[in-house]
Amino acid sequence: MYRGTNCLFKGFFVAAILGAALFFVGSGLASAAQDEGYWYAQYWNDSGRDTGLPPQIILDDPPADLQMVPVLNFDWGYGAPSPSVNMDRFMTRYEKKLNVNSGQIYKFRTLSDDGIRVFVDGVAIIDEWNDHSLTEYSAEYTLSAGVHEVVIEYYEHGYEAQLVVEIEPKNSDTANSDDWLAEFWNLEPNWYLIDPPSVPAGLPDAEYSSPAIDFNWGSGAPANNIRHDRFVARFSKTINIDESGVYSYKTISDDGVRLYVDGKAVINEWNDHSRSEHVAYIDLDKGSHEVVVEYYENGFSATLQVYGPTKLTEEPVSDSWEVSYWNIDSSAYLDTPPVLPIDMPPVATATVDQIDFDWGYDSPHTKVSEDRFIAVYKSSQHIDAGRYEFVTTSDDGVRLMVDGAYVIDAWHDQSSQKNVAIIDLAGGIHDIELQYYENGYTANLELVYGLVDVPHNDNGSD
């Protein structure tokens, strides 16, 4: 009995020594694999599995073999990964550190017979832990700049065995200097926004390159670690214009969007709105230009599409106006002129061909009050060089901006009153904005303008 107990003790002692040796060897291999970009591979035998259920990998169990492998591309067929591993009923686990220089979407592709699982930073992005013949699976996952842990788990039940894993940036074959740099931020706190957000100044929560801005996320999210609601995006790139001229940009968005060219906002619809189209025209000289698109999603469906720059072969239509309406939160007659609610979403929007309205005691829109409302009309128009007269007629207050500067400022109550401004304009695209408010009683608004004089040409030519 003493001899049997002694033999049993010696057996446990030897097993402990071997287990410790495998632990230290495994730790050394894992460290070396991570340092040199190899996969750290562990193999376990599962000879007794007859339950009909997929096996479980128990990391505390000592593996039958440890390896460092440069790539995962195995066709074992009816063979085994190593002499100490079974031909059938074995499990493997591969670990690797993936260093990402700049955030972007990565594509993970597997080819396996039998079960396969892929984890990135502990998140299962492919989970096909079941018996199957040779089958391909793939997943896309956004990786931020930095180091990420990738784990591949595989098991072989019987007959032929094969495993292939490929990991590469999604746009590795097509990414170039024409791509957009896409940056995304989650907004905090995560509840419905009352006011439009600011673009965060810190590092983005997700980043990748995109050949186009053509997204219809719906109720989904633009990246794995970005929420489907309450996020901000910024897209930026440098464009090259081969020929000077008038170009158009078009955006389709839900919600807010801003488009800048060389730091100038040519589309500025930074407000909540359902799917809406906005168009702007801009003069662009030959050469390079910086384009930035900013976008935010508040809630529900999300869409962002940007088209352009498109060179115009004809002059843009100049008599179309985008109008936004706001109700003034007051049932009583206003003692002072209202403040323009630029940070509040409008109650209604529309497109009109001209500004010539005599509403009287009526409302300009079914969602707008008869009294106490604000309307803002915007248009980008191609105008020949010359001296122009702008005339507004309004009841009540009116302000007219040309290229961001007020040329008429009559922001006060008035009966139907004319206001006139005469300014010189260079040839090209000009942004015109007419602001109006109605306090009470009758309401009317009109804007007309035209060329009144041609500036003198000093060189004497016509």
VOGU-3710 file (C-alpha; in Angstrom, 3 decimals, decimal comma):
1> myrgtnclfk> 0,000/0,000/0,000  2,872/2,339/0,835  4,480/1,565/-2,497  1,224/2,314/-4,407  0,747/5,604/-2,579  4,343/6,551/-3,318  3,897/5,773/-7,025  0,709/7,823/-7,106  2,492/10,733/-5,418  5,332/10,496/-7,928
11> gffvaailga> 2,824/10,515/-10,788  1,184/13,708/-9,540  4,608/15,276/-8,994  5,753/14,494/-12,548  2,470/15,799/-13,987  2,845/19,017/-12,013  6,407/19,465/-13,256  5,329/18,868/-16,867  2,384/21,232/-16,505  4,614/23,948/-15,089
21> alffvgsgla> 7,116/23,392/-17,888  4,381/23,736/-20,517  3,140/26,878/-18,791  6,551/28,555/-18,859  7,297/27,362/-22,395  3,865/28,531/-23,512  4,337/31,927/-21,886  7,680/32,316/-23,644  6,247/31,295/-27,009  3,276/33,640/-26,604
31> saaqdegywy> 5,577/36,561/-25,823  7,886/35,742/-28,736  4,924/35,313/-31,114  3,538/38,719/-30,183  6,936/40,390/-30,530  7,611/38,901/-33,966  4,084/39,044/-35,439  3,538/35,259/-35,297  0,444/33,409/-34,149  0,809/31,683/-30,777
41> aqywndsgrd> -0,840/28,276/-31,346  -2,173/25,812/-28,753  -3,570/22,350/-29,577  -5,739/20,050/-27,426  -6,933/16,512/-28,053  -10,619/15,759/-27,556  -10,619/11,993/-27,995  -13,586/11,226/-25,772  -16,179/13,539/-27,346  -19,241/11,513/-28,364
51> tglppqiild> -21,962/13,784/-26,991  -22,897/15,233/-30,379  -22,196/18,724/-29,034  -19,300/20,985/-30,092  -16,310/20,782/-27,753  -15,259/23,347/-25,164  -11,789/24,824/-25,049  -10,603/24,915/-21,438  -7,550/27,141/-21,222  -6,533/25,678/-17,860
61> dppadlqmvp> -6,007/22,253/-19,455  -2,400/21,708/-20,582  -2,209/21,659/-24,400  -0,904/18,660/-26,320  1,345/20,934/-28,388  2,491/24,539/-28,653  3,684/26,255/-31,832  4,511/29,611/-33,405  3,072/29,904/-36,931  3,471/32,817/-39,374
71> vlnfdwgyga> 0,177/32,363/-41,241  -3,022/30,384/-40,750  -3,272/28,396/-43,959  -3,608/24,692/-43,201  -4,944/21,794/-45,258  -4,395/18,869/-42,900  -6,732/16,607/-44,855  -6,811/13,295/-42,941  -3,577/14,168/-41,132  -2,824/15,934/-37,840
81> pspsvnmdrf> -1,298/19,344/-36,989  1,582/17,618/-35,162  2,621/14,119/-33,980  1,201/14,771/-30,505  -2,231/15,826/-31,820  -5,005/13,503/-33,033  -6,049/13,366/-36,671  -9,703/13,819/-35,560  -11,292/15,371/-32,509  -8,821/18,111/-31,737
91> mtryekklnv> -9,107/21,824/-30,904  -6,796/24,746/-31,599  -6,467/28,315/-30,394  -4,367/31,000/-32,141  -3,510/34,375/-30,595  -1,901/37,406/-32,168  -1,434/41,133/-31,556  -2,488/43,220/-34,555  -0,934/46,690/-34,751  -3,115/49,180/-36,678
101> nsgqiykfrt> -1,444/52,421/-37,758  -4,631/54,325/-38,624  -8,229/53,473/-37,886  -10,176/51,774/-40,652  -12,442/48,846/-41,455  -10,787/45,422/-41,574  -12,157/42,363/-43,349  -11,824/38,954/-41,693  -12,228/35,881/-43,918  -12,168/32,245/-42,776
111> lsddgirvfv> -12,324/28,921/-44,597  -12,877/25,982/-42,275  -13,920/22,381/-41,786  -15,186/22,147/-38,961  -16,030/24,818/-36,315  -14,544/28,343/-36,284  -14,706/31,406/-34,029  -12,947/34,776/-34,455  -12,584/37,251/-31,585  -11,281/40,832/-31,763
121> dgvaiidewn> -10,554/42,405/-28,392  -12,872/39,827/-26,838  -15,778/40,436/-29,258  -16,917/37,467/-31,351  -17,215/38,715/-34,940  -17,473/35,229/-36,501  -19,121/32,457/-34,470  -19,709/29,245/-36,435  -18,933/26,760/-33,662  -20,543/23,766/-35,341
131> dhslteysae> -19,735/20,823/-37,601  -19,653/21,787/-41,263  -17,898/20,899/-44,486  -15,451/23,365/-46,011  -17,243/26,720/-45,695  -16,214/30,357/-46,040  -17,282/33,013/-43,534  -16,404/36,716/-43,442  -16,971/39,765/-41,263  -16,029/43,454/-41,316
141> ytlsagvhev> -14,940/45,201/-38,152  -13,713/48,732/-37,451  -10,316/48,901/-35,750  -9,020/52,104/-34,223  -5,336/53,003/-34,334  -3,342/50,950/-31,827  -2,808/47,334/-30,798  -5,667/44,810/-30,918  -5,857/41,202/-29,741  -7,102/38,689/-32,319
151> vieyyehgye> -8,013/35,134/-31,279  -8,984/32,297/-33,642  -10,559/29,130/-32,211  -11,071/25,999/-34,328  -12,071/22,399/-33,835  -12,007/19,289/-36,022  -14,599/16,589/-35,463  -13,849/13,983/-38,114  -12,701/13,203/-41,628  -10,910/16,032/-43,464
161> aqlvveiepk> -9,586/19,115/-41,650  -8,780/22,545/-43,101  -8,335/26,084/-41,738  -7,536/29,348/-43,561  -7,732/32,826/-41,996  -7,126/36,112/-43,849  -7,141/39,582/-42,270  -6,682/42,776/-44,271  -7,941/46,372/-44,468  -11,187/46,513/-46,402
171> nsdtansddw> -9,908/49,178/-48,799  -6,342/47,894/-49,075  -6,678/47,376/-52,828  -8,526/50,615/-53,617  -7,582/53,119/-50,909  -5,807/56,144/-52,345  -5,464/59,862/-51,926  -8,948/60,361/-53,408  -10,578/58,598/-50,440  -12,345/60,479/-47,674
181> laefwnlepn> -10,959/60,356/-44,148  -14,030/59,438/-42,103  -14,079/60,224/-38,369  -16,898/59,419/-35,930  -17,678/60,449/-32,353  -20,337/59,193/-29,967  -22,198/62,057/-28,305  -22,539/62,168/-24,544  -24,879/62,010/-22,762  -26,856/59,583/-24,891
191> wylidppsvp> -30,291/61,174/-24,978  -32,277/63,053/-27,606  -30,638/66,370/-28,502  -32,525/69,609/-27,944  -29,886/71,707/-29,726  -27,594/70,710/-32,613  -24,240/69,382/-31,329  -20,701/70,663/-31,801  -18,069/68,529/-33,503  -15,902/67,139/-30,651
201> aglpdaeyss> -12,308/68,323/-30,488  -10,827/65,064/-29,157  -9,727/61,905/-30,931  -12,510/60,110/-32,827  -14,115/56,954/-31,462  -13,823/55,389/-34,935  -11,881/56,272/-38,050  -11,481/54,780/-41,510  -11,115/55,709/-45,176  -14,024/55,654/-47,612
211> paidfnwgsg> -13,999/56,055/-51,392  -17,370/57,847/-51,351  -19,906/59,434/-49,009  -22,893/57,303/-49,902  -24,424/55,917/-46,718  -27,943/54,835/-45,874  -27,439/53,528/-42,355  -31,162/53,458/-41,571  -31,436/52,386/-37,944  -27,924/50,925/-38,016
221> apannirhdr> -24,539/52,402/-37,063  -21,600/53,575/-39,217  -19,044/51,511/-37,252  -18,977/48,761/-34,646  -18,126/51,036/-31,733  -20,404/53,917/-32,807  -24,026/54,105/-31,645  -26,866/54,107/-34,172  -28,173/57,403/-32,702  -26,454/60,505/-31,269
231> fvarfsktin> -23,195/60,569/-33,211  -21,189/63,131/-35,179  -19,143/62,450/-38,310  -16,552/64,425/-40,231  -15,289/63,576/-43,715  -12,306/65,394/-45,203  -10,128/65,208/-48,300  -8,256/67,313/-50,853  -9,717/67,588/-54,348  -7,966/68,725/-57,515
241> idesgvysyk> -9,818/70,935/-60,015  -8,501/70,700/-63,586  -10,509/73,615/-64,989  -11,761/76,787/-63,303  -15,504/77,305/-63,369  -18,795/77,007/-61,527  -19,282/73,690/-59,718  -22,207/72,213/-57,828  -22,391/70,133/-54,660  -25,449/68,189/-53,530
251> tisddgvrly> -26,104/66,604/-50,148  -28,868/64,238/-49,062  -29,054/63,930/-45,302  -31,034/62,998/-42,224  -30,121/64,848/-39,902  -27,787/67,881/-39,957  -25,114/68,511/-42,584  -22,490/71,155/-43,348  -20,174/71,236/-46,362  -17,077/73,442/-46,426
261> vdgkavinew> -14,792/74,232/-49,349  -11,527/75,911/-48,369  -13,056/76,794/-45,000  -16,205/78,417/-46,416  -19,588/76,859/-45,609  -21,359/76,369/-48,937  -24,094/74,167/-47,413  -25,128/74,834/-43,823  -28,146/72,825/-42,693  -27,036/72,081/-39,126
271> ndhsrsehva> -30,471/71,136/-37,821  -32,726/68,130/-37,333  -34,570/67,207/-40,510  -35,939/64,185/-42,285  -34,281/63,035/-45,517  -33,648/66,307/-47,399  -31,679/67,397/-50,456  -29,556/70,559/-50,521  -27,650/72,046/-53,461  -24,954/74,718/-53,577
281> yidldkgshe> -22,966/76,353/-56,371  -19,428/77,590/-55,983  -16,695/79,121/-58,148  -13,575/76,982/-58,027  -10,198/77,917/-59,450  -7,896/75,385/-61,036  -5,794/73,607/-58,410  -6,283/71,860/-55,062  -9,073/72,602/-52,582  -9,866/71,304/-49,098
291> vvveyyengf> -13,354/69,835/-48,666  -14,887/68,970/-45,298  -18,328/67,472/-44,659  -19,766/67,468/-41,149  -22,822/65,441/-40,184  -24,789/64,529/-37,087  -27,504/61,999/-36,368  -29,971/62,672/-33,573  -32,400/59,788/-33,757  -34,319/57,301/-35,880
301> satlqvygpt> -33,186/56,843/-39,508  -29,731/58,064/-40,646  -28,651/58,969/-44,192  -25,723/60,880/-45,682  -24,857/61,195/-49,369  -22,615/63,789/-51,009  -22,288/64,371/-54,758  -19,822/66,699/-56,439  -18,029/68,749/-57,386  -19,826/68,695/-60,739
311> klteepvsds> -18,816/71,302/-63,310  -21,758/73,148/-64,790  -22,071/73,423/-68,538  -24,852/76,005/-68,112  -25,515/78,707/-65,572  -27,371/77,426/-62,484  -31,035/78,240/-62,085  -31,062/81,376/-59,936  -34,710/81,790/-58,927  -35,041/78,889/-56,477
321> wevsywnids> -35,041/79,522/-52,725  -34,842/77,130/-49,773  -37,039/78,430/-46,958  -37,213/77,383/-43,297  -39,986/78,395/-40,890  -40,049/78,713/-37,097  -42,966/79,509/-34,819  -42,218/82,080/-32,119  -43,084/80,660/-28,715  -45,411/83,457/-27,702
331> sayldtppvl> -49,149/83,967/-27,990  -48,860/87,626/-26,946  -47,817/90,477/-29,195  -44,025/90,922/-29,157  -42,641/94,065/-27,513  -39,180/93,542/-29,035  -38,026/91,887/-32,286  -37,364/88,138/-31,963  -33,971/86,436/-32,001  -33,252/84,297/-35,030
341> pidmppvata> -33,509/80,636/-33,817  -30,511/79,363/-35,789  -29,848/76,502/-33,331  -33,420/75,193/-33,371  -34,803/72,831/-36,012  -37,457/74,491/-38,210  -41,088/73,434/-37,963  -41,311/73,318/-41,764  -39,186/73,720/-44,896  -40,045/74,353/-48,535
351> tvdqidfdwg> -38,643/75,411/-51,914  -40,060/78,482/-53,683  -39,318/79,994/-57,085  -39,581/83,611/-55,961  -40,183/85,728/-52,885  -43,445/87,576/-53,510  -46,054/86,849/-50,852  -49,114/88,664/-49,551  -50,334/86,332/-46,816  -52,667/88,874/-45,211
361> ydsphtkvse> -54,090/87,205/-42,115  -53,154/83,709/-43,323  -50,179/81,436/-42,626  -47,374/80,671/-45,117  -47,511/76,936/-44,246  -49,865/74,497/-42,568  -47,362/73,996/-39,711  -46,731/77,716/-39,231  -48,747/80,141/-37,104  -50,631/83,033/-38,706
371> drfiavykss> -48,820/85,427/-36,362  -45,484/85,278/-34,517  -43,351/83,324/-36,984  -39,912/83,616/-38,603  -38,925/82,670/-42,156  -35,413/82,442/-43,633  -34,874/82,184/-47,403  -31,513/81,058/-48,841  -30,178/80,836/-52,371  -26,765/80,584/-54,074
381> qhidagryef> -26,982/82,453/-57,369  -24,609/83,124/-60,241  -24,549/86,888/-60,841  -22,712/88,859/-63,491  -20,400/91,645/-62,338  -22,130/94,967/-61,823  -23,949/97,327/-59,505  -27,184/95,888/-58,165  -30,233/97,327/-56,437  -31,996/95,109/-53,892
391> vttsddgvrl> -35,513/96,124/-52,792  -37,512/94,461/-50,014  -41,132/95,138/-49,142  -42,302/93,684/-45,854  -44,694/93,716/-42,935  -43,013/93,193/-40,405  -39,213/92,938/-39,939  -36,710/92,071/-42,647  -32,938/91,630/-43,044  -31,019/90,878/-46,232
401> mvdgayvida> -27,564/89,304/-46,300  -25,320/88,996/-49,348  -22,236/86,796/-48,924  -22,603/86,898/-45,153  -22,895/90,682/-44,772  -26,099/92,581/-44,000  -27,043/95,053/-46,729  -30,567/95,719/-45,416  -31,359/95,658/-41,696  -34,918/96,622/-40,851
411> whdqssqknv> -35,474/94,135/-38,033  -38,437/95,859/-36,414  -42,200/96,026/-36,646  -43,423/97,988/-39,658  -46,383/98,225/-41,950  -45,750/97,336/-45,579  -42,459/99,186/-46,021  -39,828/99,309/-48,793  -36,098/99,089/-48,015  -33,372/99,562/-50,641
421> aiidlaggih> -29,695/98,644/-50,885  -27,297/99,269/-53,799  -24,060/97,247/-53,871  -21,313/96,288/-56,338  -20,896/92,580/-56,944  -18,107/90,693/-58,688  -19,095/88,096/-61,225  -19,638/84,610/-59,816  -21,616/82,745/-57,180  -23,145/84,801/-54,348
431> dielqyyeng> -25,009/83,585/-51,278  -28,217/85,522/-50,609  -30,212/85,144/-47,403  -33,460/86,940/-46,574  -34,660/86,886/-42,946  -38,229/87,860/-42,027  -40,522/87,877/-39,032  -44,236/88,519/-38,582  -45,550/89,882/-35,276  -49,268/90,293/-35,851
441> ytanlelvyg> -52,130/91,308/-38,128  -51,355/91,306/-41,865  -48,181/89,844/-43,348  -46,417/90,343/-46,678  -42,888/89,894/-48,071  -41,269/90,645/-51,420  -37,704/90,760/-52,739  -36,657/92,078/-56,149  -33,227/93,002/-57,439  -31,565/93,916/-60,700
451> lvdvphndng> -28,595/95,476/-62,435  -28,687/99,272/-62,259  -25,214/100,227/-63,464  -22,111/98,628/-64,987  -18,834/99,490/-63,224  -16,472/101,632/-65,273  -13,756/99,639/-67,081  -10,453/101,488/-66,757  -8,878/99,891/-69,823  -11,483/101,416/-72,066
461> sd> -12,670/98,162/-73,571  -16,299/97,089/-73,693
//
